[in-house]
């Protein structure tokens, strides 16, 4: 979402780099360029003005012009102000002690509200809750059917009443059913319109009065830019929102809604939708988003995604095979598919500090993964375990089975064998190699340098030394 803004801010900081000491005029010029970048990103004009004024005051207060690395101080100033602009945010849902917790979902038609309801239900499932979805959108054709399909995909019950058109009664009856069925979270999917109108506002206000929801979330489409902020203001005047959920966060938009919503409405963004799949819902952390905007990566979110996508037991087995140099193509394919669960490769790379900008638009499309899967599945079990045995006739057979050219098979096998050798070397690094790697990571700022000292006689080579001593004694 923030690609254009990230590039423009990067060029501003680059202009400060290498100058040594700079003047107050240089700082003011940089802030003017940042203000222009924010306006081009569709940030509210008043928000952009206040943001730049605060950054300028903070920058001059920290005496940026007297430092030897002014661009680093400016990055910190802008980062801290971005965090303040979008936060603070309490991302956790405050579940009540006497269930069910009632969550009312509001929003305009086309914002992705129904899908977001299912995503939020899955989010609650992962935290040990037993949610129930309520089809209270009785205006849009097939809205009930859509929610039922989504509910089946995540194995969550959906309360529906097709025999009348009173959304208030549907919601009230659903809460009663939830208590009887021991469901501790109720998510109400209400009706939306293409634009704000009095009929929609009256209905959703009546639902809020009748059900007394514990949380009211507004679903906003990130692609609508400043219109999303105006929509949030109108809904908040009638409903007293607890937060917003920004959908289509992975789209090619300018990001103005994400940066303006909290400042203009006073309501934080609680979650962001980062894809169409039902697991594509993330908690909104201002400090992580600020790091992404400034091209600093987001290691914490990357680790969280990896923990969800990779099975710990399978990872341990793969590491053991890697150390022995016995990694097979089946293992390789399994790791690729686990990585795909984390999201598009381009999004993953952007979370790695310093890598996202360097790798540009690198990605692994689904068709590439499908081609690799087809080649691997066309091999025999032995060929997957020992790809070195694949010669010309085997390559031709595998290529016919996978619908590719023989050189594609040869290229995959060659790359995998090289990669396996590198992995074995990394897994077999001795103490000196690991310490050297630790020093490099510390210099890069990825470790704090607190490496525990090894006690004497505890290296991996101790068995070999003992064996040599025994041989000398026998002689």
N, C-alpha and C positions, 0 to 999 in steps of 0.2 A: 504493500500500500504506500509506503513512504519513500519509494525509490527516488523519485524526482527531488523530494525535499532533502533526502540524505546526500544526494550528489551535489546539490547547491550549497548545503552547509559545509560539505567537505571542501568545496572550492574556496569558501570564505576562510576556513581555517588554514587552508594551504597558502592563501595569500599572506597570512601572518607568519608562516613558518620561514625560518631562515633569515629573518630581518634583524635578529638580535633584539635590541631594545626598540620599542615602538613608542609612538606619541599618542596622546589622548585623541588626536584627530583620526589616527588610524583605527582606534577602537570604535569611535563614532561611525566611521565609514563602514566598518565591518557590521555594526548593528543595523545600519540602513540596508545593507545587502541581506541580512538575515530577515529583516522586516519584509522586504520584497519577496523573499523566498516563502515566507509564511503566507502572505497574501496570495501568491500563486498557488499555494497548496490549499486554497479555499478556507483558510482560517478566518474567523470573524475579525473584521477590521479593528474593533475596539480591543479584542483579545490580543491581536498582534502588537498593537501600540503599547498596551500595558506590559506585555511580555518583554518587549525590547527595552522599555524604560527601566524595568526591574533588572534586566541583565546588565544594562549600562551602569546603573547605580552600583550593582554588586561588583562589576568588573573594576570600576574605578576605585571602589572601596578596598578591593584586594590588591590594588596597585599592580595591575597587569603590566602597565607600561614600564615597570622597574624590574621585571623578571627576564631571565635569559631565554626562557621558552614560553613566550606569551600565548602561543596557540594552545598549549596544554591547559593553561589556566582558563582560557576562554572556553575550551571544551567542557571543563568542569562547571563553569558558571552556567553555560547553556543547559548542560545536563541537569543540574540542580533545579534550575527554573522550570524546565520541562516536567520534572517530577512534581514540583509544586503546582504547576498548571493543571495536571491531570489527576492529582491525588489530593488528600489521601483516600484510599479505597479499602474497604473491608470486603474482601472477595468471598468469604465464607457465607453461606446461607444460614441465618440464625434459626435453626429448627427449634420449635417450642417443646417444652417439657411434657405438655399434655396434647398429644397429636389428635387430629392431623394438622400439619403445617400447610396453610392454604396460600398458594402463590397465584396471583392474578397476572396474566400476560396480556398486554395491550399492544396496539400497533396498527399501522395502516396496511391495507391489502397490498401484497407483493413484497413486503419487507422480510418474508421468511419466518413469520410468526409461528405457524403450525409446526414446521420442521424444528424450529428452536425449542418449542415445547417438548418434543421428543428428545432432543439433545439434552435438555435440562433434566428430563426424567432419567436418562442414562447416567448423567452426572450424579444424580442422587443415588441411583443403584450402586454405583461404584463406591459410595460412602456408606453402604450398609443400610440404606433406607428402602422402603417399599412404596414407591410412588404409584399414583393412579392419574391417568389423563382424563380430562373432561372435554367433550366435544360441545362447546357452547357457541360455536360459530354456526349459526343457523341461517345465515344469509347467503354465504358463498356456496355455489353448487359444488358438490363432491368434497366439501371440507371435512365432513364427518368420515367419509370413506378414506380420505387421505390420512387422517389421524389414526384410524383403525389399522391401516396398513403399517404405519410407522410403529404403532404399539406392538404389533405382532413381531416386527423385526427386533425389538429390544425386549420382548416378553414382558410387557407392562399392560395391565388391563385398561380398557378405555370405556368410560361411562358415556352412553349415548341414549338419547330419547328422540326418536324420529316422528312421534305422533303429534307433537305440538310445536309451536314456534315461540315459546316463552323461555328465553335464555336464563332469566332469573330463577325460575323453578328448576331448570336443568341443573344449575350450579348448586342450588340448595339441596336438591335430592342427591346429588353426587357426594356432597360432604357427609350426608347421613349414611349413604352406602359405604363410604370409606371407613367410617367408624365401625360399621357392622363387619366389614371384610378385613379389618385390622391393617388398613393402609395408612401409613403415617405421613405421607405427603400427597397433596392434591394440587394438580396444575390445571388451571382453567384457561382453555384456549378460546378467547372471545372473538367476536366479529370485528372486522376492520372495513375500511372504505378506501377508495382511491384517493380521497382527500378528507380532511376533517369536516364533519357536518354535525348538526345538533342532534339528529336521531342517534347516531353512533355514540356520541358523548353521553346522551341521556341513558341509553341502555347500559353502558359500561359503568356509569355512576350508580345506577340501580343495583347492578351486580355487586359492586364494591360495598354498598350499604347493606345488602342482604347477607353477604357472606363474611364481611369483616376480614378480608385477607390479611395475613401477617406480612406479606411482601407483595409489592406491586412493581413489576418490571415492564419497561417500555422497550419494544423491539424496534430498532432503527436500522434503516438501510444505509450503509456507509457510502454507497454510490450517489446518494442524494445530496451530499455535501451540506451546505448551510440550511437547506430545507429540513434536514434531519434535526438540527438544533431548534428551528422554529416549531417543528412538530413536538419536540420534547417540552418546550415552554407551554404550548397549548394543552397538552395532556396533564402536565404537572399542575396547572391551575385548577383542573377538575378532579384530579385523582390523588394528589400528593404522592408522587412517585418515590420509590426507595432506590431506584437505580435504572440504568439502561443496559441493554444488550445490543452490541453493534454487530450486525451480520455483514457478510461479504467482505470481511476484513482482508481476505486474500486477493481481492479484485484489484484491477489497475485503476485505483482512485487516488485522489490527492491527499487524503487524510485529514481534511479540515474538520470533519465531524468529531473525530477522536480527540483533537486538540482543543476544540471549542466547547463541547457539551458541558463539561464540568464547570468551566468558568462562567458560561452564560446562564445555565439553569441551576447550578448549585448541586446537581445530582450526578453522582459518579457513574462511570461505566463499570459494570460488574463483570461482564463476560464479553468475549468476542467470538464470533463464528468465523472459522478459518477454512471452511470447505463445505462441500455438500453432504459428506458422510456424517452419520449420527455420532461419531466420536470426535468430530471436528469442532469442539467447543473448549475454549481456554479461559481460565481466570484472567482478569485484566490487572496487570501489575504495572503501575506507572514507571517504576524505575527500570523495569525490563524493556518497556516500549521506548523509553528515552534512550536506552543504550542501543536499541536497534536503529532508531532514527539517526543517531550519531555514528553509525557504522561500527559500534563497539561490540556487537554480538550479543548473545543471550545464552550463556552457558547453563544457567540454572534451568531454563525451560527445555534446553536440549537434553539435559540429564533426565528431567522428568518424563519427557517423551520416550527416551531410551528405556527407562524403567518400565513403562507401560507396554512397549512394543516387544522387548526381548525377554524371553524366559530365562531366569537366573540359572536353573539347572542345565538348560541346553547351552547357555553361554559357557559354563564351566567345562562341559564336555568338549565344546569346540576349542577352548583354550588348551585343553590337554592334548587334543589332536594337533593343534598348531605347534605346540612345543616339540612334538615328535616328528613333525613334518608329514603327518598322515591325513592332512585335511583333504577331503574329497569334494567333488563338484556338487554333490547333494548338500553338503554343509554350506558351500559357497552360495548356492541358490537359496537355501533357507535364510541365510543372513541377509541377502538382497531383499527378499520378501519381507523380512522383519523391518528393514530400513524403510521400505515403501509404506509400512504402516505408520511410520513417524511423519509422513507427509511428503510433498514434492522435494526432490533433492535440492532445488534452488532455495527453498525455505530453510532447509536444514543447514546448508552452507552459510546462510546469512546469520545464523546463530553462533557461528564460530568466530571469535574475535580475529579481525584482520584477514579472514579468508573470504567472506562473502563478497567484498568489493573486488578482491583480486581475481576471483573465479568468474566474475561477470554474470552472464546469463546461463552458466552451465546447468544442465538438468539431465535427468534420465527419464525420458518419456516412457509411458506404459508399453508402447510397441517394442522398445528396446528390451525391456524386461521380459516381455512375451517371447521375443526371439531367443533370448538366452534360455528361457524355460523350455522352449521347444527343442533346442539343441541338446540340452542336458537330458531331457526325457526320451530323446531318440537314442541314447547310449545304453549299453548293457550295464548291469550293476558293477562289473569289473572295470569297465571303461570309466565309470564315474569315480571309482576308487583310485584307479591307476591311469590317468589320462595320458601318461607317457607312451602307452602301448598303441595309441591311435595313430595308425599310419595311413597311407594314401587310400587303400580300399575301404578301410573303416570310415575315413572322412567322407568318402563319396556316399556310403550307406547312410551315415548320420545326416548328411546334408539333404538327401532325398527324403528322409523321414521328417525332417524339420522344415522342409520347404525353403532352404537357404542354399547359398553357394558353398562349395568345399573350403574356400579361403576364409569364410566366416567361421567355420568350425575350427580351422587351423589357428586363426587369430585368437579365438576364445581360449583354446587350450594353451597356447603360448603365454598369453597374459596371465592365466591362472597359475601355471607352473612357476612363472617368475614371482608372482605375488606370494605363492606358498613358500618359496625359498626365503623371501624377505621376512615373512612372518615367523618362520622358524629361527632365523637369525635374531630377530627382536626378542623372541621368547627365550632364547638361549644366552642373552647378554649376561656376562659375569658381573661381579660386584662393581668393578671399575667402570664397566659400560653403563650400568644403571646409575652410578653416582655422576658420571659425566652427563648423562641425559638429564638427571635431576638439576645439575648446575645450569644446563642450558634452559630448562623450563623455568628455573628461578630467575635467570636473567631476563627471560621473556615476560616475567610477572605472573606466570601460571602456577607457581608454587611459592611458598613463603620461605623456603630454604631450611626449614626445621626438619632435617633428615636425621633419624636416630642412628647413632654409631653402632656398628656391629661388634659384638664381643669377639675376642680373639678365639680363633679356632672354630668359627661358625659359618665359614664360607661353604659354597657348594662343592669346593674342591677338596674338602677335608677327607672324604673317603679315599681319594686317590693318594693323598699324602700318607694316610695310615697304611695303605697297601704297599707303598714304596718302603716304608719303615719295616714292615713285616718281611719283605723280600730281602732287605739288607741284613736283618737279624738271621734269617735262614742261611745266608751265605757265610 
